[in-house]
């Protein structure tokens, strides 16, 4: 197991975790529909019951995703979390509000009332998802930071990475990042509608089922438009070709249509993306056109997973900067210059053997929660 092999392996694992996380964001998507679909107390309780049985899985996957990034590519972790902290603090704050809300929303005597916790859930389901999508968009469109490893020798300020004075606010208001953030939000809302259709499939509540079908059509249509716009922006964007040697960046040059070139050169990335898009469209269209099709969420879920991992591959593989620096291109982060040591990656690779058991546990917990609700 060479260092390069392990770097590729761990980026693959992070891609898988990212794909699972984006699928599980249907929980947040459902929370964002509290004030729309959930206009009546009955429907609002339906949304809370459906999403409340799965929120721990999303939270756990997010923590696992962050932990895997920290262990395998620590320079990325320190650069983003230590520099663009406004973006990440808002994301984490929204997930803390989610956990508190599900814990205390229905407890008798809570001093804030149910409406306050509903507002917290809406914030996590809308703003939190948009911000998380914008954080992922930075893998392609970059951030304003510099990296200087020599700073470790500075006793007064041993800080490797330095961010722009706005500390992540500029990433939040970047229109390219915002496009993906909105796309992820409407994807989550679409999948939440399909998931609740799946849960209501055995009941006779035709009016709620019809409302969910309309919600899936509207949110799915907006998602398709936004995602196609994001792909058009991404495939025409000028990225960086990075040459690395022994974990150090030797040269960085601009490359027109870098991510489209990556996908056409490494054809398996493009094929995976296309399969994902087709699966999402099939699940959506069959769900809204058929009289009572309830398995659409599984097709869109698999499609989402495939599309996300394909985008992660385009960002990390092919001598590409998965976090380009807009301030100093030589500071751009790649899987070669930001990874842990050979010993650390090798030791963690043995531990990764247990990942299938973790996935099996998630599947088991999912089934048990469905039986109780």
Secondary structure, 3 states (H helix, E strand, C coil): CCHHHHHHHHHHHHHHHHHHHHHHCHHHHHHCCCCCCCCCHHHHHHHHHHHHCCHHHHHHHHHHHHHHHHHHCHHHHHHHHHHCHHHHHHHHHHHHHHHHHHHHCCCCCCCCCHHHHHHHHHHHHHHHHHHHHHHHHHHHHCECEEECHHHHHCCCCCCCEEECCCCCHHHHCCHHHHHHHHHHHHHHHHHHHHHHHHHCCCCCCHHHHHHHHHHHHHHHHHHHHHHHHHHHHHHCCCEEEEEEECCEEEEEEEECCHHHHHHHHCHHHHHHHHHHHHHHHHHHHHHHHCCCCCCHHHHHHHHHHHHHHHHHHHHHCCCECCECECCCHHHCECCCCCCCCHHHHHHHHHHHHHHHHHHHHHHHHHHHHHHHC
